[in-house]
Amino acid sequence: MLAPRTRSLVQVGWDAPDDPPAPPRVHRSKDTGTPSTARCAEPNRRLRSIDVLTDRVIQARNVRKSYGERVVLDVDELSVEKGEIFALLGPNGAGKTTFTEILEGLRSHDSGELSVLGEDPRRATAAWRTRVGVVLQDSQDYAQLTVREILEHFASLYAGARDVAELTHAVGLHEQRDQLARQLSGGQRRRLDVALGLVGRPEVLFLDEPTTGFDPEVRRQFWELILDLRREGTTIVLTTHYLDEAEHLADRVAVISAGRIVDVDTPQRLGGRHLAKAVVGWNDEHGAHRMETEDPTGAVLELAGRYGGDVPQLTVTRPTLEDIYLHMIGDNA
């Protein structure tokens, strides 16, 4: 517990344990509007059920945001299901951050209908904010406290908080758990931000470029943590520039370009990827050959018959997610 250092927590700009929640944080603040008996009534809870008569945790229709005459976001319709990992892809300036900040309640939309966990984020209650976890793109300054002290402090604000040791292992900070936060590298500070977003077991977790600065091993460990969260029923909205990350983690992917949703589908079907023709290539004494086909297996069998066995230097390729993505965003890349 950090009771002897509560004053320091306030001095570095955090909410004291009895302060009301403030939205622009990487962590979720304590719900002081709910009696303590209600907060602690479910110490072993995994998740609360959402307060709407649907499994759609996020619903958006005709959501629009402008700055002067410039429209930066115009989403006709989008929904995210409970327990889904939903990835948002798009080039810089496409509207990803604007849209996610509107969903998080950090920015207001101008018009349209929007529901996150049954509430409009513009009018969200303190209780709603305790159900939403946010990991912003920018790291926060935690002054002279250690990694363990920071996580233990915020864990003390939630019933059923995640175990601190589990968190430090999951984000690759266990060896640095007793190190001062100001001594962490940039990548390590990013891992601490992610841990703070997870500490309260949110029902909906927004992750903005969460694995920036992670080495490959820690990145894979973090992917496993995200998949574990989905198995628990957590809904996750992920923005990332790593297409392999979206392909590995996401149930569905939305591509946003120039403020509009271009397509929403599974990584395997996005942009008609599953319908795209395969390219069969081979080399022989006459040179290099290439053919496009909807039936690569049949094409290879036909070639094998023609060559009487192995086809020389045979390759079979299909469009990657990156190929489809770059085609979809076109000149906005």
C-alpha positions as CSV (number, residue, x, y, z in Angstrom):
1,M,0.0,0.0,0.0
2,L,1.1,3.5,-0.7
3,A,-0.6,5.4,2.1
4,P,2.6,7.1,3.4
5,R,3.2,8.5,-0.1
6,T,-0.3,9.7,-1.0
7,R,0.8,13.3,-1.0
8,S,3.4,12.5,-3.6
9,L,0.8,10.9,-5.8
10,V,-1.2,14.1,-5.7
11,Q,1.8,16.2,-6.3
12,V,2.7,14.4,-9.6
13,G,-0.8,15.1,-10.9
14,W,-2.7,11.9,-10.2
15,D,-6.1,11.6,-8.6
16,A,-6.0,11.0,-4.9
17,P,-8.0,7.9,-3.9
18,D,-11.2,10.0,-3.1
19,D,-11.0,12.3,-6.2
20,P,-13.5,12.0,-9.0
21,P,-12.3,10.3,-12.2
22,A,-10.6,12.3,-14.9
23,P,-10.8,10.9,-18.4
24,P,-7.5,11.9,-20.1
25,R,-5.4,9.1,-18.4
26,V,-3.9,5.9,-19.5
27,H,-5.6,4.3,-16.5
28,R,-9.1,4.3,-15.3
29,S,-9.9,6.2,-12.1
30,K,-11.8,5.1,-9.1
31,D,-15.6,5.3,-9.2
32,T,-16.4,7.4,-6.2
33,G,-20.0,7.7,-7.2
34,T,-20.7,4.1,-6.3
35,P,-20.9,3.1,-2.6
36,S,-17.9,1.1,-1.4
37,T,-20.1,-1.8,-0.5
38,A,-21.3,-2.1,-4.1
39,R,-17.8,-1.8,-5.4
40,C,-16.5,-4.6,-3.3
41,A,-19.6,-6.8,-3.5
42,E,-17.9,-8.9,-6.3
43,P,-14.3,-9.3,-5.2
44,N,-13.8,-12.3,-7.5
45,R,-15.8,-11.0,-10.5
46,R,-14.5,-11.5,-14.0
47,L,-16.8,-9.1,-15.9
48,R,-20.1,-7.3,-15.5
49,S,-22.7,-7.8,-18.2
50,I,-23.2,-4.9,-20.5
51,D,-26.3,-2.8,-19.9
52,V,-27.9,-3.1,-23.3
53,L,-30.1,-5.8,-24.9
54,T,-27.5,-6.7,-27.4
55,D,-24.0,-8.2,-27.7
56,R,-22.9,-5.0,-29.5
57,V,-20.7,-3.3,-27.0
58,I,-20.0,-0.4,-29.4
59,Q,-22.5,1.0,-31.9
60,A,-21.9,4.0,-34.1
61,R,-24.2,5.5,-36.8
62,N,-23.6,8.6,-38.8
63,V,-20.9,9.8,-36.4
64,R,-19.4,13.0,-37.7
65,K,-16.6,15.3,-36.5
66,S,-15.5,18.5,-38.2
67,Y,-13.0,21.3,-37.5
68,G,-14.4,24.4,-39.2
69,E,-15.2,23.3,-42.8
70,R,-12.9,20.3,-42.7
71,V,-14.6,17.0,-42.0
72,V,-12.1,14.7,-40.2
73,L,-14.5,11.8,-39.4
74,D,-17.6,10.6,-41.1
75,V,-18.5,7.0,-40.0
76,D,-21.8,5.7,-41.5
77,E,-22.2,2.6,-39.4
78,L,-19.9,0.5,-37.3
79,S,-20.4,-2.0,-34.5
80,V,-18.1,-4.0,-32.2
81,E,-19.3,-7.2,-30.6
82,K,-18.8,-8.2,-27.0
83,G,-15.5,-10.2,-26.5
84,E,-14.2,-9.2,-29.9
85,I,-10.7,-8.0,-30.8
86,F,-11.4,-5.2,-33.3
87,A,-8.5,-3.6,-35.1
88,L,-8.5,-0.2,-36.7
89,L,-6.0,0.4,-39.5
90,G,-5.3,3.5,-41.5
91,P,-2.5,5.9,-42.4
92,N,-1.5,8.8,-40.3
93,G,-4.1,11.5,-40.3
94,A,-6.9,9.1,-41.5
95,G,-9.0,9.7,-38.4
96,K,-8.1,6.7,-36.3
97,T,-7.1,8.7,-33.2
98,T,-10.1,11.1,-33.5
99,F,-12.5,8.1,-33.7
100,T,-11.0,6.2,-30.8
101,E,-10.9,9.3,-28.6
102,I,-14.6,9.9,-29.3
103,L,-15.3,6.3,-28.3
104,E,-13.3,6.7,-25.1
105,G,-15.1,9.9,-24.2
106,L,-12.0,12.1,-24.5
107,R,-13.4,14.0,-27.4
108,S,-17.0,14.9,-28.5
109,H,-18.5,14.1,-31.9
110,D,-20.6,16.7,-33.6
111,S,-23.5,14.6,-34.7
112,G,-24.7,11.0,-35.0
113,E,-25.6,8.2,-32.7
114,L,-23.0,6.5,-30.5
115,S,-23.2,3.9,-27.8
116,V,-20.3,2.3,-25.8
117,L,-21.5,-0.1,-23.1
118,G,-25.0,1.3,-23.5
119,E,-24.0,5.0,-22.9
120,D,-23.1,7.9,-25.1
121,P,-19.5,8.7,-24.1
122,R,-20.2,12.4,-24.2
123,R,-22.5,12.0,-21.2
124,A,-20.7,9.1,-19.6
125,T,-21.0,8.6,-15.9
126,A,-18.2,7.9,-13.4
127,A,-19.4,4.3,-13.2
128,W,-19.1,3.9,-17.0
129,R,-15.4,5.1,-16.8
130,T,-14.5,2.4,-14.4
131,R,-15.6,-0.2,-17.0
132,V,-13.4,1.3,-19.8
133,G,-9.6,0.9,-20.0
134,V,-7.5,3.3,-22.1
135,V,-3.9,3.1,-23.2
136,L,-3.0,6.3,-25.0
137,Q,-0.2,6.7,-27.5
138,D,1.9,9.0,-25.3
139,S,3.6,7.8,-22.2
140,Q,2.9,9.4,-18.8
141,D,5.4,10.8,-16.3
142,Y,5.4,8.8,-13.0
143,A,8.1,10.8,-11.2
144,Q,10.0,9.1,-8.4
145,L,7.9,5.9,-7.8
146,T,8.9,2.4,-8.7
147,V,7.0,0.2,-11.2
148,R,5.7,-2.0,-8.4
149,E,4.5,1.0,-6.3
150,I,2.6,2.5,-9.3
151,L,0.9,-0.7,-10.1
152,E,0.1,-1.5,-6.5
153,H,-1.4,1.9,-6.0
154,F,-3.8,1.7,-9.0
155,A,-4.6,-1.9,-8.2
156,S,-5.8,-0.8,-4.8
157,L,-8.5,1.4,-6.4
158,Y,-10.3,-1.5,-8.0
159,A,-12.2,-4.6,-6.7
160,G,-10.9,-7.6,-8.5
161,A,-7.8,-5.9,-9.8
162,R,-5.3,-7.9,-11.8
163,D,-2.3,-9.3,-9.9
164,V,0.7,-6.9,-10.1
165,A,3.3,-9.8,-10.5
166,E,1.1,-11.2,-13.4
167,L,1.1,-7.8,-15.0
168,T,4.8,-7.2,-14.8
169,H,5.5,-10.6,-16.3
170,A,3.0,-10.1,-19.1
171,V,4.4,-6.7,-20.2
172,G,8.0,-7.7,-19.7
173,L,8.8,-5.5,-16.7
174,H,9.3,-8.0,-14.0
175,E,13.0,-7.5,-13.9
176,Q,12.4,-3.7,-13.6
177,R,9.6,-4.0,-11.0
178,D,11.6,-2.2,-8.3
179,Q,13.2,0.3,-10.6
180,L,12.1,4.0,-10.6
181,A,9.8,4.8,-13.4
182,R,11.9,7.8,-14.5
183,Q,14.8,5.4,-15.0
184,L,12.9,3.2,-17.5
185,S,13.7,3.4,-21.2
186,G,11.1,4.7,-23.7
187,G,9.9,1.2,-24.6
188,Q,9.8,0.2,-20.9
189,R,7.6,3.2,-20.1
190,R,5.3,2.1,-22.9
191,R,4.9,-1.3,-21.2
192,L,4.1,0.4,-18.0
193,D,1.3,2.4,-19.7
194,V,-0.1,-0.9,-21.0
195,A,0.0,-2.5,-17.6
196,L,-1.9,0.5,-16.1
197,G,-4.6,0.1,-18.8
198,L,-5.1,-3.5,-17.8
199,V,-4.9,-3.3,-14.0
200,G,-8.6,-2.8,-13.3
201,R,-9.9,-5.6,-15.6
202,P,-11.8,-3.3,-18.0
203,E,-14.8,-4.6,-19.9
204,V,-13.7,-2.6,-23.0
205,L,-10.0,-1.9,-23.5
206,F,-8.8,0.7,-26.0
207,L,-5.1,0.2,-27.1
208,D,-3.5,2.8,-29.2
209,E,-0.3,1.4,-30.8
210,P,0.3,-0.7,-27.6
211,T,3.4,-2.6,-28.7
212,T,5.5,0.3,-30.0
213,G,8.9,-0.1,-28.4
214,F,8.5,-3.8,-27.6
215,D,11.1,-6.3,-28.6
216,P,9.9,-9.3,-30.6
217,E,9.8,-11.6,-27.6
218,V,7.8,-9.2,-25.4
219,R,5.5,-8.4,-28.3
220,R,4.6,-12.1,-28.6
221,Q,4.0,-12.3,-24.8
222,F,1.8,-9.3,-25.1
223,W,-0.2,-10.9,-27.9
224,E,-0.8,-13.9,-25.7
225,L,-2.1,-11.6,-22.9
226,I,-4.5,-9.9,-25.4
227,L,-5.8,-13.3,-26.5
228,D,-6.2,-14.3,-22.8
229,L,-8.3,-11.1,-22.2
230,R,-10.5,-12.0,-25.1
231,R,-11.1,-15.5,-23.6
232,E,-12.2,-13.8,-20.4
233,G,-14.7,-11.8,-22.4
234,T,-12.9,-8.4,-22.7
235,T,-13.7,-6.4,-25.7
236,I,-10.6,-4.9,-27.2
237,V,-10.3,-2.0,-29.8
238,L,-6.8,-1.9,-31.2
239,T,-5.1,0.6,-33.4
240,T,-1.8,-0.5,-34.8
241,H,0.6,0.1,-37.7
242,Y,1.8,-3.5,-37.5
243,L,-0.3,-5.4,-40.0
244,D,1.0,-8.8,-38.7
245,E,-0.3,-7.8,-35.3
246,A,-3.8,-7.1,-36.7
247,E,-3.7,-10.3,-38.7
248,H,-2.6,-12.4,-35.6
249,L,-5.0,-10.8,-33.1
250,A,-8.1,-9.3,-34.7
251,D,-11.4,-11.0,-35.2
252,R,-12.3,-8.2,-37.5
253,V,-10.4,-5.3,-39.1
254,A,-11.7,-1.8,-40.1
255,V,-9.7,0.3,-42.6
256,I,-10.2,4.0,-42.2
257,S,-9.0,6.4,-44.9
258,A,-9.7,10.2,-45.1
259,G,-12.1,9.9,-42.2
260,R,-14.3,7.2,-43.6
261,I,-14.5,3.5,-43.0
262,V,-13.5,1.8,-46.3
263,D,-14.2,-1.8,-45.3
264,V,-14.8,-4.0,-42.2
265,D,-14.2,-7.7,-42.3
266,T,-12.0,-10.5,-41.0
267,P,-8.3,-10.3,-41.9
268,Q,-8.8,-13.2,-44.3
269,R,-11.7,-11.6,-46.1
270,L,-10.9,-7.9,-45.9
271,G,-11.2,-6.1,-49.3
272,G,-12.2,-9.4,-51.0
273,R,-8.8,-10.9,-50.2
274,H,-10.3,-14.4,-50.1
275,L,-11.6,-14.0,-53.7
276,A,-8.3,-12.6,-55.0
277,K,-6.5,-14.8,-57.5
278,A,-3.4,-16.7,-56.6
279,V,-0.2,-16.2,-58.6
280,V,1.6,-19.4,-59.7
281,G,5.2,-18.9,-60.9
282,W,7.9,-21.2,-62.1
283,N,11.2,-21.1,-64.1
284,D,12.4,-23.5,-66.8
285,E,14.8,-23.4,-69.7
286,H,12.5,-21.1,-71.6
287,G,12.5,-18.4,-68.8
288,A,10.2,-17.2,-66.0
289,H,6.5,-18.0,-66.2
290,R,3.6,-16.5,-64.2
291,M,-0.2,-17.2,-64.2
292,E,-3.1,-16.0,-62.1
293,T,-5.7,-18.5,-61.1
294,E,-8.6,-19.1,-58.7
295,D,-7.6,-22.7,-58.4
296,P,-3.9,-22.9,-57.6
297,T,-4.0,-26.5,-56.6
298,G,-5.4,-27.5,-59.9
299,A,-2.9,-25.3,-61.7
300,V,0.0,-27.0,-59.9
301,L,-1.3,-30.5,-60.6
302,E,-1.6,-29.5,-64.3
303,L,2.0,-28.2,-64.4
304,A,3.2,-31.3,-62.6
305,G,1.7,-33.5,-65.3
306,R,3.2,-31.3,-68.0
307,Y,6.7,-31.5,-66.5
308,G,6.3,-35.2,-65.5
309,G,6.9,-34.5,-61.8
310,D,8.4,-31.6,-59.9
311,V,7.7,-28.1,-61.4
312,P,11.0,-26.2,-61.6
313,Q,11.3,-23.3,-59.1
314,L,7.6,-23.3,-58.3
315,T,6.0,-20.6,-56.2
316,V,2.4,-20.0,-55.2
317,T,1.5,-16.6,-53.6
318,R,-1.7,-14.9,-52.6
319,P,-2.2,-11.2,-51.8
320,T,-1.1,-10.4,-48.2
321,L,-3.0,-8.3,-45.8
322,E,-0.5,-5.5,-46.6
323,D,-1.1,-5.8,-50.3
324,I,-4.9,-5.4,-49.7
325,Y,-4.5,-2.6,-47.2
326,L,-2.2,-0.6,-49.5
327,H,-4.6,-1.0,-52.3
328,M,-7.6,0.1,-50.2
329,I,-6.0,3.3,-48.9
330,G,-4.5,4.2,-52.3
331,D,-3.3,7.8,-52.5
332,N,-4.0,8.4,-48.8
333,A,-1.1,6.2,-47.7
